[in-house]
Amino acid sequence: MDREESISQIQKTLQAACETELPAFIEAHRQDPRAGVQKLIASAQRRLEALARERERIEGLRRYEEQYGEYEYICGIDEVGRGPLAGPVVAAAVILPRGCRILYINDSKQLSEKKREELYQVILEQAVACAVGYATPERIDQINILQATYEAMREAIGKLKPSPDILLNDAVTIPGVNLPQVPIIKGDAKSITIGAASILAKVTRDRLMQEYDKVFPAYDFAANKGYGSPAHIAALKKYGPTPIHRRSFITHFV
């Protein structure tokens, strides 16, 4: 019984250990002959190997930041919400410090909601500057989604202090911005700075749609975030559009 309890305590220690504590954990228990402890050591070693792979991946995400390293303030730009039937389009602009290596940053669509929320807070804490811009459903209907997206991006850029020296953009070149721009196809999965912007934009918009869900509960905005899910479309046909619906997007349904 004592041996089982001891292994259980070792397991709890491993579960609570942060990544920097894993080598010490392995060294402290390496000589323990019990099979259960050896399994825990193997688990710790796998975590270390996964950490090494993640660090290598992050180095790959820094290639554009290294390529344009002569610029002091490199800004990543991304947006979320071009496709939904309801809600704003949200753009984020992020300047990370030189040499920034926030682990697990990626295209926000590749991350779980929990991981996005965790990274959102880390990005806010570590960024040199970050800002968000919005284009309302009314504005989207007035000037079309692409132009509204550009407006949201320009708003986010304009809020940054310090101002950026160069922009790394997810795929687009933003008109009306007098700065060097580097459009990168699938940039949110290729640049750590654009990836950070994608997370900031995604979390900001998701939280906003969760608040709208409280105001318009029939449309299931907390789950669908304004996209055309079956439940959303059914509610749209039954109850009609809300003030946050994009009228130019819903002509097939109402």
C-alpha atoms as one frame of an Amber mdcrd trajectory, in Angstrom:
protein
   0.000   0.000   0.000   2.829   2.377   0.913   4.542   1.663  -2.390   1.327
   2.362  -4.332   0.827   5.612  -2.424   4.369   6.623  -3.089   3.923   6.080
  -6.831   0.685   8.040  -6.671   2.506  10.943  -5.040   5.232  10.787  -7.667
   2.543  10.919 -10.338   0.998  14.001  -8.734   4.432  15.640  -8.625   4.865
  14.969 -12.345   1.416  16.298 -13.174   2.152  19.514 -11.291   5.648  19.934
 -12.734   6.252  22.740 -15.197   8.436  22.104 -18.217  11.595  23.481 -16.603
  11.204  21.024 -13.693  11.056  17.897 -15.840  14.841  17.231 -16.067  15.144
  17.387 -12.281  12.138  15.083 -11.907  13.685  12.525 -14.258  17.057  12.669
 -12.504  15.489  12.338  -9.039  13.593   9.152  -9.928  15.816   7.564 -12.555
  17.134   4.862 -10.205  13.721   3.830  -8.855  13.226   0.218 -10.081   9.447
   0.156  -9.852   7.735  -0.241 -13.207   5.162   2.420 -12.336   7.849   4.984
 -11.659   9.706   4.088 -14.842   6.492   4.689 -16.787   6.236   8.119 -15.220
   9.838   8.858 -16.179   9.070   7.807 -19.749   6.093  10.154 -19.729   8.273
  13.019 -18.526  10.793  12.279 -21.259   8.053  12.368 -23.897   6.981  15.760
 -22.602  10.540  16.998 -22.933  10.760  15.662 -26.472   7.468  17.346 -27.375
   8.793  20.581 -25.881  11.916  20.352 -28.017   9.782  19.852 -31.141   7.629
  22.840 -30.215  10.685  25.038 -29.715  11.945  23.961 -33.128   8.538  24.781
 -34.666   8.553  28.236 -33.086  11.993  28.900 -34.541  10.477  28.161 -37.951
   7.694  30.674 -37.238  10.311  33.372 -36.685  11.818  33.308 -40.163   9.984
  36.430 -41.390  10.748  38.283 -38.171  14.416  37.408 -38.673  14.299  38.291
 -42.377  12.989  41.778 -41.619  14.982  42.209 -38.450  16.378  45.591 -39.520
  12.958  47.042 -38.619  12.514  47.805 -34.925   8.745  47.342 -34.649   7.417
  44.469 -36.747   3.622  44.274 -36.675   1.532  41.214 -37.474  -1.985  41.768
 -38.837  -4.852  39.300 -39.082  -8.641  39.309 -39.063 -11.478  37.010 -38.130
 -15.116  37.038 -39.086 -15.233  37.616 -42.832 -17.629  34.715 -43.409 -20.319
  34.893 -40.690 -23.882  36.018 -41.260 -23.847  38.134 -38.100 -21.481  40.189
 -35.997 -18.547  42.415 -36.857 -15.318  41.617 -38.607 -12.448  42.009 -36.146
  -8.818  42.757 -36.991  -5.873  42.627 -34.619  -2.421  44.164 -34.826   0.407
  42.903 -32.630   4.015  43.973 -32.139   6.020  41.362 -30.254   9.374  42.072
 -28.606  12.528  41.147 -30.468  13.425  37.507 -29.973   9.931  36.648 -28.747
   9.345  32.892 -28.566   5.893  32.360 -27.067   5.387  28.607 -27.352   2.273
  27.146 -29.022   1.350  30.258 -31.021  -0.266  29.103 -34.252  -3.097  29.861
 -36.628  -5.951  30.372 -34.159  -8.116  27.858 -36.039  -5.584  25.138 -35.177
  -5.875  25.757 -31.436  -8.494  24.733 -28.905 -10.577  27.444 -27.255  -8.771
  26.791 -23.969  -5.342  27.162 -25.561  -6.393  30.342 -27.389  -7.571  31.858
 -24.111  -4.286  30.939 -22.412  -2.202  32.392 -25.238  -4.367  35.513 -25.445
  -3.330  36.464 -21.925   0.343  35.673 -22.557   0.323  37.772 -25.737  -1.231
  40.747 -23.916   1.399  40.466 -21.182   4.404  40.157 -23.500   3.502  42.297
 -26.523   5.215  45.633 -27.063   1.857  46.841 -28.374  -1.404  45.340 -29.562
  -4.747  46.713 -30.704  -8.037  45.628 -32.224 -10.189  47.214 -34.919 -13.812
  46.524 -35.821 -16.160  46.912 -38.753 -19.844  46.708 -37.856 -22.451  44.717
 -39.780 -23.865  48.015 -41.068 -20.473  49.046 -42.394 -19.982  45.645 -44.019
 -23.309  46.091 -45.816 -22.343  49.611 -46.913 -18.914  48.979 -48.429 -18.609
  45.133 -48.693 -16.717  42.737 -46.499 -13.276  43.204 -48.075 -13.279  46.979
 -47.740 -14.709  46.697 -44.230 -11.895  44.303 -43.333  -9.330  46.817 -44.575
 -10.978  49.507 -42.438 -10.795  47.312 -39.346  -7.127  46.599 -40.059  -6.325
  50.284 -40.495  -8.102  51.052 -37.233  -6.065  48.439 -35.375  -2.801  49.705
 -36.871  -3.688  53.298 -36.014  -4.197  52.454 -32.345  -0.710  50.996 -31.875
   1.758  52.833 -29.651   4.555  52.681 -30.643   3.676  52.803 -34.320   4.914
  49.880 -36.437   7.759  50.130 -38.930   6.620  47.235 -41.146   3.528  45.070
 -41.470   3.403  41.310 -41.869  -0.095  40.624 -43.220  -2.065  37.432 -43.579
  -2.345  37.263 -47.389  -3.515  40.826 -48.109  -1.976  44.199 -48.928  -3.904
  46.872 -47.048  -4.707  49.975 -49.104  -4.274  53.398 -47.553  -1.409  52.436
 -45.250   1.897  54.230 -45.768   4.127  51.482 -44.404   6.125  48.617 -45.934
   3.875  45.556 -46.134   4.666  41.873 -46.569   1.609  39.794 -47.545   2.148
  36.149 -46.565  -0.200  33.418 -47.764  -1.367  31.435 -44.719   0.698  33.864
 -42.685  -1.053  32.983 -39.429   0.599  29.557 -39.630   3.974  30.866 -40.880
   4.724  33.926 -38.733   4.700  34.087 -34.962   3.582  37.728 -35.088   0.679
  37.101 -37.466  -0.239  34.019 -35.440  -0.390  36.175 -32.309  -2.662  38.629
 -34.130  -4.941  35.804 -35.261  -5.346  34.628 -31.658  -6.048  38.136 -30.396
  -8.672  38.710 -33.108 -10.310  35.310 -32.638 -10.628  35.496 -28.857 -11.890
  39.087 -29.020 -14.604  38.264 -31.543 -15.618  34.987 -29.870 -16.094  36.754
 -26.553 -18.179  39.422 -28.254 -20.428  36.827 -29.911 -20.886  35.100 -26.554
 -22.182  38.403 -25.188 -24.524  38.787 -28.160 -25.846  35.299 -27.396 -27.179
  36.631 -24.101 -29.088  39.350 -25.953 -30.323  37.118 -28.801 -30.417  33.589
 -27.305 -32.511  32.037 -30.095 -29.674  32.240 -32.626 -27.073  30.179 -30.719
 -24.361  32.794 -31.272 -22.244  31.420 -28.395 -21.809  28.181 -30.323 -21.825
  29.293 -33.966 -20.161  32.734 -33.521 -22.464  34.110 -36.201 -21.647  31.521
 -38.853 -24.481  29.845 -40.722 -25.062  26.746 -38.620 -28.363  24.860 -39.087
 -29.667  26.191 -35.753 -28.715  29.745 -36.692 -30.371  29.554 -40.109 -33.496
  27.964 -38.641 -33.781  30.808 -36.108 -33.158  33.368 -38.825 -36.013  31.966
 -40.907 -38.317  31.759 -37.887 -37.584  35.054 -36.144 -35.952  37.172 -38.835
 -32.692  39.111 -38.582 -31.332  40.797 -35.469 -29.610  44.205 -35.481 -26.236
  42.446 -35.716 -27.056  40.485 -38.882 -25.372  41.450 -42.139 -28.280  42.126
 -44.450 -26.155  41.600 -47.547 -25.230  38.103 -46.325 -28.687  36.722 -45.506
 -30.695  37.325 -48.689 -30.975  33.552 -49.266 -32.599  32.993 -45.874 -34.993
  35.934 -45.335
